[in-house]
Amino acid sequence: MTNPTCPETGQPMERGVRPMTITYKGHSATFDMPGWYCDASDESIHTGEDMKVSDRELNLLKAKAEGLLEPQAVRRIRKRLKLTQKDAGRLIGGGPNAFQKYESGDVLPSHAVTSALLLLNRDPKGLEVLKRHANAQ
């Protein structure tokens, strides 16, 4: 994208990063939000890639507020169980691409997936039950 002009002032906008604060259910987070900014006004323009930053931050905030696993915890448990992302999606739930989305922060794991991962983290032998069930189908 070439430098857009500010819709309010007509001045050229500059690419940069500014602090942004979001709030969800009483929890707040401040992070650096990339975008096009106008110094003469409070206007900003954000591309789809820019919005991924705020979407992931909001998902992280929701995970904390809702008691769901955060992306790094999902990844840590999956790796501890020695599962690929595809196998984790097949055995634990969500489908073949679910764990890639959970671990990138693009999608929150459900309460059921969170519970299953927490139980498997505590007792990895439960994975054998899931594997037998998956192979029986």
N, C-alpha and C positions, 0 to 999 in steps of 0.2 A: 504494500500500500504506500503510495506517495504521501507526502505530508498533507493531511487534510486541513481545511480551514475551519476555524471555530464557528459553529452555527450562531453563537451569540454576538461575537465581536468582529468576525471576518478575518481575524488575525491567523497566521499560520500556527498550527499545533505542532508540538515537539514530542517525539517518542521519549518515554521515560518510565519511571517507577515511582509510585506514591504510596504512602501508607493508607491502608483501608481497614476499617474495623467492621466486623459483622457480629451480630448477636443472635443467639438461638436459645430459647428456654432459659434465660438468665445467665447463659455462658457467653463470653465474648472472646474474640481473637482479633489481633491486629497483624496484618501481613503486608508484604510489598506487592502492590498490584501494578503489573505492566499495562501500558496503554499509551494513547495519544492524549496529551494534556495541553490545555490553553492556560498560559500564565496570567492572562488578563481577565479570566473568569474561572468559574468552577466546573466548566464543561470538560468532559472527557469522552473518548471513543475507545471501545475495547473490541478487539477482533475475537474470533472463535477461540484461537489459541490463548489469548489473554483470559478469556472467560473460564478456561479449564483451570487456571490458577485459583480463581475465586470459588469455582464449583468444588474443587478438591479441598480447599480450606473449609468450606461449609460442611462438606461430608465429614471431615475430621472433627469439627465442632459438634455435629449431630451424633457422631459415634461416642464422643465423650459424654454428651448429655443423655443419650439413650442406653448407655452401658453396652455398646457394641464394640467389637474388636477393631482397633486401628490398623491401617494397612501393614505397618511393620510387624505387628503382632501376628497377623494372619500369615505373613511370609515366614516368620520365625517358626511358628508351629508347623506349617506345611513342610518346611525344610527339615525340622526335627523328625517328622514322620517319614522323611525320605520319599515324598510324593512329588511328582511333577504337577504343574498347574492343571493340566488336563485330567490327570488321574484324581486329583483332589476334587475337581468339579464333578467327576463321574461318581466317586465314592461318597463324598460328603454332601454334594448338592450344588445346584446352580448351573450346571452344564459345562461344556468343554472350555469356554472362555471366561467363566465366572471368576476364577482365582486371579487371572491377569487383571481384571477390573477391580477386584477387591484390593489387590496389592498395590495398584497404581493410585488408588483413592478415587477412581472414577465412579465406583458403585459401592454402597455400603453392604456388608454381609447382613443377612437377615438374623433375627434373634435365634432361629433354629440352627443356622450355620455357626453362629457365634457359640451357642451352647455345645454343639457337636465338637467344635475345635477345642473348647475349654476342657471337655471331658476327655478327648483324645490326648490332649497335652498332659493331663493328669495320669491317664492310663492308656498308653499307646497300644496295648494289647487289644483294645476295642477295635482297632483298625482291621484285625483279622476277621472279626464278625462282619464288618462292612464288605470286606473283600469276598468272603464266602457268599454273602447275600447277592452281591453284584454278579458273581460267577454262576449262581444258580438260576439267574434269569435268562 
